Amino acid sequence: MEAYVLEWLNALGRAFHVIAGIAWIGASFYFIWLDSHLRSPRYADEAERLGIGGEVWALHGGGFYRAQKFTVAPPELPEPLHWFKWEAYSTWLSGMFMLALVYYVSAEVYLVDRSVAELSKPVSIGAGLAFLAGGWIVYDLLCRSPLGKREPWLAAVMLALCAAAAYALTHLFSGRGAWIHFGAMLGTIMAANVFFVIMPGQREMVKAKVEGRVPDPVHGARGKQRSVHNTYFTLPVLFTMISNHYAMFTNAANGWLVLVAVSLAGVFIRLFFTFRHRGALKPSFWAIGIALLAAVFVALMPRGAGTAAGGATFAEVKAIVALRCAGCHAEKPTYPGFAAAPKNIALDTDARIVAQAPLVHQQAVVLKAMPIGNLTQMTDDERAKVDAWFRSGIR
């Protein structure tokens, strides 16, 4: 029953996280687009009287829209005033819920890989949380330092620190655990930007209007900087969130370099679109992003695997699968925490092993992604026997 309840929590939590993420990222992308498309107000007298700095005319859903941005603040605050915050908060909270439910409750399955580092469950969880908190603290200190006023240098330092974090994570956790924590670290920075910088600044601006003071524009400038940073973190975060479905990334040799390259590709592709919104076409950004992805494609291309001398019989492979795989991949899994076979792939009969042979070979031999975290200690010799059997024609 416990495993069944966890499956439901996993499904509902994942669905909520995706929906909240769509709302947050959609709002982020829209406002970056909106800021980049602001033009001089059409009605100059109105703009001067109200303090309108720019506007956008748009057509959507069969209606005409006119969005205006004030240089500092409107003469009077209207009611109601919508605050864009819960999209960010709900995404982060649901993400942390999923991180805890999957990677912390079952840390010995999804987070710890003893072939990478001998970590206990409490230590691995503590290390993961430390990366989330430490990433935000270091980033925020950098933004508040003189370096924060020099965006190119800030970007270079952040790239170096992210590369260091990727290296450390991939040498502490399982591949998927490292990638998910890298994305969670960036996601925490994004949500903390909203909670600790953007929202306090907006509240101060509203307070100043209520008290009859002219709002300090520094709050708007600081919030804009963090919003722009958030939009460049978006694509790397999205890719790391889906990475656990693709072991060719998370289990790659020198996985930290792959992680950095894919993340950097996302940043450059996003740069291309933000500059395009401003009317400046920068094909070099797109080209760099695609080149980085192409380099990863070539680097991860299968090179073939060694085979066991003399081949292997089905009886040998069946024994290996029963010992190393069938605890989870069975009609009724015996490994704790599994209510059903992952991805509904059962390997508990001869026919099922033969039917799933290509997938077994791909996951256990080519990618070495299974058993997950190598929980059952599958050896290289056993993987070679599976490879030899598969290449001999599955008989």
C-alpha positions as semicolon CSV with decimal commas, in nm:
position;residue;x (nm);y (nm);z (nm)
1;M;0,000;0,000;0,000
2;E;0,287;0,240;0,079
3;A;0,433;0,198;-0,270
4;Y;0,086;0,250;-0,423
5;V;0,039;0,576;-0,230
6;L;0,385;0,694;-0,334
7;E;0,297;0,626;-0,699
8;W;-0,012;0,846;-0,667
9;L;0,182;1,123;-0,495
10;N;0,445;1,100;-0,766
11;A;0,189;1,128;-1,047
12;L;-0,009;1,414;-0,891
13;G;0,301;1,603;-0,778
14;R;0,464;1,570;-1,119
15;A;0,149;1,692;-1,297
16;F;0,115;1,992;-1,065
17;H;0,483;2,080;-1,106
18;V;0,457;2,073;-1,486
19;I;0,142;2,288;-1,486
20;A;0,292;2,542;-1,244
21;G;0,615;2,549;-1,444
22;I;0,428;2,620;-1,766
23;A;0,252;2,913;-1,597
24;W;0,578;3,055;-1,456
25;I;0,790;3,012;-1,766
26;G;0,506;3,135;-1,986
27;A;0,476;3,453;-1,779
28;S;0,854;3,499;-1,778
29;F;0,883;3,459;-2,154
30;Y;0,587;3,691;-2,211
31;F;0,724;3,978;-2,003
32;I;1,070;3,949;-2,156
33;W;0,901;3,966;-2,497
34;L;0,686;4,258;-2,379
35;D;0,981;4,460;-2,249
36;S;1,173;4,399;-2,571
37;H;0,883;4,516;-2,789
38;L;0,802;4,842;-2,608
39;R;0,777;5,134;-2,846
40;S;0,721;5,505;-2,799
41;P;0,358;5,569;-2,693
42;R;0,121;5,643;-2,978
43;Y;-0,051;5,924;-2,789
44;A;0,226;6,157;-2,671
45;D;0,006;6,386;-2,460
46;E;-0,134;6,093;-2,262
47;A;0,213;5,943;-2,219
48;E;0,358;6,268;-2,083
49;R;0,064;6,322;-1,849
50;L;0,065;5,969;-1,709
51;G;0,438;5,896;-1,726
52;I;0,411;5,612;-1,978
53;G;0,753;5,503;-2,101
54;G;0,649;5,259;-2,372
55;E;0,366;5,048;-2,504
56;V;0,287;4,744;-2,716
57;W;-0,014;4,694;-2,939
58;A;-0,109;4,332;-3,000
59;L;-0,379;4,110;-3,143
60;H;-0,466;3,779;-2,977
61;G;-0,769;3,559;-2,948
62;G;-0,979;3,784;-3,169
63;G;-0,916;4,101;-2,966
64;F;-0,687;4,404;-2,967
65;Y;-0,464;4,467;-2,665
66;R;-0,262;4,768;-2,556
67;A;0,001;4,701;-2,290
68;Q;0,175;5,002;-2,135
69;K;0,480;5,031;-1,911
70;F;0,527;5,333;-1,687
71;T;0,864;5,499;-1,657
72;V;0,847;5,455;-1,278
73;A;0,484;5,421;-1,160
74;P;0,134;5,536;-1,257
75;P;-0,016;5,850;-1,100
76;E;-0,262;5,632;-0,909
77;L;-0,263;5,264;-0,823
78;P;-0,563;5,078;-0,965
79;E;-0,753;4,796;-0,797
80;P;-0,706;4,509;-0,833
81;L;-0,331;4,498;-0,895
82;H;-0,208;4,157;-1,008
83;W;0,118;4,026;-0,864
84;F;0,311;3,763;-1,059
85;K;0,455;3,556;-0,776
86;W;0,254;3,240;-0,714
87;E;0,360;3,094;-1,047
88;A;0,719;3,096;-0,921
89;Y;0,640;2,989;-0,566
90;S;0,415;2,698;-0,665
91;T;0,669;2,574;-0,920
92;W;0,951;2,574;-0,666
93;L;0,743;2,423;-0,384
94;S;0,609;2,145;-0,605
95;G;0,960;2,087;-0,741
96;M;1,099;2,051;-0,389
97;F;0,813;1,816;-0,306
98;M;0,906;1,596;-0,603
99;L;1,278;1,617;-0,521
100;A;1,207;1,498;-0,167
101;L;0,956;1,232;-0,273
102;V;1,175;1,074;-0,541
103;Y;1,537;1,155;-0,462
104;Y;1,532;1,188;-0,082
105;V;1,274;0,930;0,028
106;S;1,445;0,678;-0,203
107;A;1,793;0,829;-0,192
108;E;1,957;0,486;-0,191
109;V;1,786;0,416;-0,525
110;Y;1,794;0,744;-0,717
111;L;2,054;0,967;-0,551
112;V;2,336;0,752;-0,415
113;D;2,565;0,558;-0,647
114;R;2,829;0,380;-0,443
115;S;3,050;0,339;-0,749
116;V;3,073;0,720;-0,752
117;A;3,089;0,803;-0,381
118;E;3,023;0,610;-0,060
119;L;2,755;0,836;0,089
120;S;2,496;0,754;0,350
121;K;2,137;0,858;0,292
122;P;2,145;1,152;0,540
123;V;2,478;1,280;0,406
124;S;2,360;1,264;0,044
125;I;2,040;1,454;0,127
126;G;2,234;1,714;0,325
127;A;2,480;1,760;0,040
128;G;2,196;1,805;-0,208
129;L;2,026;2,071;0,004
130;A;2,362;2,243;0,061
131;F;2,407;2,285;-0,314
132;L;2,062;2,442;-0,346
133;A;2,119;2,691;-0,065
134;G;2,484;2,754;-0,150
135;G;2,408;2,822;-0,514
136;W;2,162;3,098;-0,424
137;I;2,385;3,255;-0,159
138;V;2,691;3,275;-0,387
139;Y;2,488;3,403;-0,682
140;D;2,312;3,670;-0,474
141;L;2,640;3,792;-0,322
142;L;2,790;3,822;-0,670
143;C;2,492;4,020;-0,798
144;R;2,513;4,261;-0,501
145;S;2,889;4,305;-0,544
146;P;3,051;4,548;-0,792
147;L;3,064;4,252;-1,032
148;G;2,684;4,270;-1,053
149;K;2,712;4,592;-1,252
150;R;2,930;4,428;-1,517
151;E;2,708;4,166;-1,677
152;P;2,967;4,002;-1,908
153;W;3,207;3,944;-1,619
154;L;2,925;3,827;-1,395
155;A;2,819;3,579;-1,665
156;A;3,176;3,447;-1,698
157;V;3,211;3,396;-1,322
158;M;2,870;3,227;-1,301
159;L;2,966;2,993;-1,586
160;A;3,284;2,893;-1,404
161;L;3,096;2,836;-1,078
162;C;2,823;2,635;-1,253
163;A;3,090;2,419;-1,417
164;A;3,249;2,361;-1,075
165;A;2,909;2,270;-0,930
166;A;2,841;2,029;-1,218
167;Y;3,179;1,862;-1,163
168;A;3,122;1,828;-0,790
169;L;2,767;1,695;-0,826
170;T;2,865;1,430;-1,081
171;H;3,140;1,313;-0,845
172;L;2,903;1,288;-0,549
173;F;2,574;1,153;-0,680
174;S;2,434;0,917;-0,939
175;G;2,415;1,065;-1,288
176;R;2,044;1,146;-1,269
177;G;2,081;1,270;-0,911
178;A;2,358;1,509;-1,019
179;W;2,165;1,647;-1,316
180;I;1,843;1,695;-1,121
181;H;2,028;1,880;-0,843
182;F;2,203;2,105;-1,092
183;G;1,864;2,200;-1,236
184;A;1,715;2,235;-0,887
185;M;2,003;2,467;-0,790
186;L;1,929;2,696;-1,086
187;G;1,555;2,670;-1,018
188;T;1,613;2,769;-0,655
189;I;1,809;3,074;-0,770
190;M;1,519;3,169;-0,998
191;A;1,254;3,132;-0,727
192;A;1,473;3,308;-0,469
193;N;1,516;3,598;-0,712
194;V;1,140;3,638;-0,708
195;F;1,099;3,594;-0,331
196;F;1,400;3,789;-0,201
197;V;1,458;4,056;-0,467
198;I;1,177;4,111;-0,716
199;M;0,878;4,095;-0,480
200;P;1,032;4,307;-0,198
201;G;1,124;4,570;-0,456
202;Q;0,772;4,571;-0,596
203;R;0,621;4,596;-0,247
204;E;0,847;4,894;-0,173
205;M;0,736;5,065;-0,495
206;V;0,369;5,013;-0,408
207;K;0,428;5,135;-0,053
208;A;0,591;5,452;-0,185
209;K;0,289;5,525;-0,406
210;V;0,046;5,467;-0,119
211;E;0,247;5,708;0,100
212;G;0,263;5,968;-0,174
213;R;0,636;5,929;-0,239
214;V;0,807;5,886;-0,573
215;P;0,920;5,520;-0,593
216;D;1,294;5,465;-0,611
217;P;1,367;5,332;-0,964
218;V;1,654;5,121;-0,828
219;H;1,402;4,857;-0,721
220;G;1,269;4,825;-1,074
221;A;1,621;4,807;-1,219
222;R;1,727;4,541;-0,971
223;G;1,414;4,337;-1,036
224;K;1,464;4,365;-1,412
225;Q;1,820;4,234;-1,382
226;R;1,708;3,928;-1,187
227;S;1,416;3,868;-1,427
228;V;1,656;3,869;-1,722
229;H;1,885;3,625;-1,541
230;N;1,586;3,401;-1,476
231;T;1,497;3,383;-1,843
232;Y;1,850;3,265;-1,930
233;F;1,835;2,995;-1,662
234;T;1,504;2,865;-1,800
235;L;1,618;2,637;-2,084
236;P;1,899;2,472;-1,884
237;V;1,652;2,405;-1,602
238;L;1,396;2,257;-1,839
239;F;1,653;2,026;-1,996
240;T;1,783;1,900;-1,664
241;M;1,426;1,836;-1,547
242;I;1,368;1,590;-1,834
243;S;1,721;1,448;-1,829
244;N;1,631;1,158;-1,598
245;H;1,444;1,006;-1,894
246;Y;1,763;0,997;-2,104
247;A;2,046;0,795;-1,954
248;M;2,271;0,876;-2,251
249;F;2,311;1,220;-2,089
250;T;2,308;1,143;-1,719
251;N;2,531;0,834;-1,745
252;A;2,778;0,976;-1,993
253;A;3,150;0,962;-1,921
254;N;3,260;1,311;-1,816
255;G;2,892;1,384;-1,758
256;W;2,971;1,720;-1,602
257;L;3,108;1,846;-1,934
258;V;2,793;1,726;-2,111
259;L;2,582;1,901;-1,847
260;V;2,771;2,229;-1,889
261;A;2,764;2,209;-2,270
262;V;2,389;2,140;-2,289
263;S;2,315;2,416;-2,035
264;L;2,532;2,665;-2,221
265;A;2,359;2,572;-2,546
266;G;2,026;2,657;-2,380
267;V;2,159;2,995;-2,268
268;F;2,283;3,087;-2,618
269;I;1,959;2,976;-2,783
270;R;1,762;3,187;-2,535
271;L;1,999;3,479;-2,602
272;F;1,919;3,452;-2,971
273;F;1,548;3,493;-2,905
274;T;1,579;3,777;-2,652
275;F;1,794;3,977;-2,897
276;R;1,554;3,892;-3,178
277;H;1,268;4,034;-2,969
278;R;1,459;4,363;-2,961
279;G;1,494;4,361;-3,339
280;A;1,861;4,259;-3,335
281;L;1,924;3,937;-3,524
282;K;2,224;3,753;-3,377
283;P;2,259;3,426;-3,572
284;S;2,593;3,363;-3,402
285;F;2,411;3,290;-3,074
286;W;2,190;3,032;-3,243
287;A;2,491;2,884;-3,422
288;I;2,687;2,848;-3,097
289;G;2,394;2,677;-2,927
290;I;2,346;2,432;-3,213
291;A;2,722;2,371;-3,237
292;L;2,736;2,281;-2,867
293;L;2,447;2,036;-2,906
294;A;2,613;1,888;-3,216
295;A;2,937;1,842;-3,022
296;V;2,746;1,658;-2,748
297;F;2,575;1,443;-3,013
298;V;2,910;1,337;-3,155
299;A;3,069;1,288;-2,814
300;L;2,789;1,057;-2,694
301;M;2,770;0,855;-3,015
302;P;2,787;0,481;-2,934
303;R;3,132;0,339;-3,000
304;G;3,042;-0,026;-2,947
305;A;3,098;-0,245;-2,645
306;G;3,332;-0,530;-2,570
307;T;3,207;-0,887;-2,568
308;A;3,276;-1,176;-2,339
309;A;3,509;-1,434;-2,483
310;G;3,321;-1,739;-2,609
311;G;2,981;-1,569;-2,602
312;A;2,706;-1,637;-2,350
313;T;2,403;-1,867;-2,328
314;F;2,047;-1,764;-2,254
315;A;2,065;-1,958;-1,928
316;E;2,353;-1,738;-1,814
317;V;2,171;-1,420;-1,915
318;K;1,850;-1,535;-1,748
319;A;2,039;-1,592;-1,423
320;I;2,194;-1,243;-1,448
321;V;1,856;-1,081;-1,512
322;A;1,694;-1,270;-1,223
323;L;1,970;-1,161;-0,987
324;R;2,023;-0,802;-1,100
325;C;1,702;-0,684;-1,269
326;A;1,389;-0,879;-1,178
327;G;1,366;-0,742;-0,824
328;C;1,216;-0,426;-0,974
329;H;1,126;-0,539;-1,325
330;A;0,866;-0,802;-1,241
331;E;0,490;-0,830;-1,249
332;K;0,507;-0,809;-0,869
333;P;0,833;-0,632;-0,776
334;T;1,003;-0,747;-0,456
335;Y;1,230;-0,444;-0,418
336;P;1,096;-0,195;-0,158
337;G;0,928;0,117;-0,296
338;F;0,810;-0,029;-0,628
339;A;0,438;-0,092;-0,668
340;A;0,477;-0,195;-1,031
341;A;0,756;-0,262;-1,277
342;P;0,921;0,067;-1,389
343;K;0,779;0,172;-1,728
344;N;0,573;-0,150;-1,711
345;I;0,876;-0,352;-1,824
346;A;0,878;-0,695;-1,661
347;L;1,168;-0,937;-1,699
348;D;1,043;-1,228;-1,491
349;T;0,982;-1,486;-1,768
350;D;1,185;-1,622;-2,059
351;A;0,950;-1,468;-2,315
352;R;0,965;-1,126;-2,152
353;I;1,345;-1,127;-2,138
354;V;1,365;-1,214;-2,508
355;A;1,100;-0,955;-2,602
356;Q;1,281;-0,680;-2,412
357;A;1,632;-0,787;-2,516
358;P;1,708;-0,472;-2,722
359;L;1,606;-0,249;-2,431
360;V;1,798;-0,458;-2,178
361;H;2,107;-0,433;-2,397
362;Q;2,068;-0,059;-2,445
363;Q;2,016;0,019;-2,076
364;A;2,249;-0,235;-1,913
365;V;2,532;-0,250;-2,168
366;V;2,542;0,058;-2,390
367;L;2,429;0,320;-2,136
368;K;2,505;0,128;-1,814
369;A;2,200;0,304;-1,672
370;M;2,049;-0,011;-1,526
371;P;2,030;-0,135;-1,260
372;I;1,955;0,217;-1,141
373;G;2,239;0,339;-0,923
374;N;2,378;-0,013;-0,978
375;L;2,185;-0,111;-0,667
376;T;2,229;-0,483;-0,733
377;Q;2,600;-0,451;-0,815
378;M;2,589;-0,576;-1,173
379;T;2,948;-0,642;-1,280
380;D;3,121;-0,549;-1,605
381;D;3,163;-0,919;-1,681
382;E;2,789;-0,971;-1,648
383;R;2,722;-0,676;-1,879
384;A;2,967;-0,825;-2,128
385;K;2,780;-1,157;-2,118
386;V;2,450;-0,979;-2,189
387;D;2,623;-0,800;-2,477
388;A;2,765;-1,122;-2,620
389;W;2,427;-1,297;-2,598
390;F;2,248;-1,005;-2,765
391;R;2,500;-0,980;-3,048
392;S;2,489;-1,354;-3,109
393;G;2,125;-1,329;-3,215
394;I;1,924;-1,361;-2,889
395;R;1,894;-1,737;-2,869
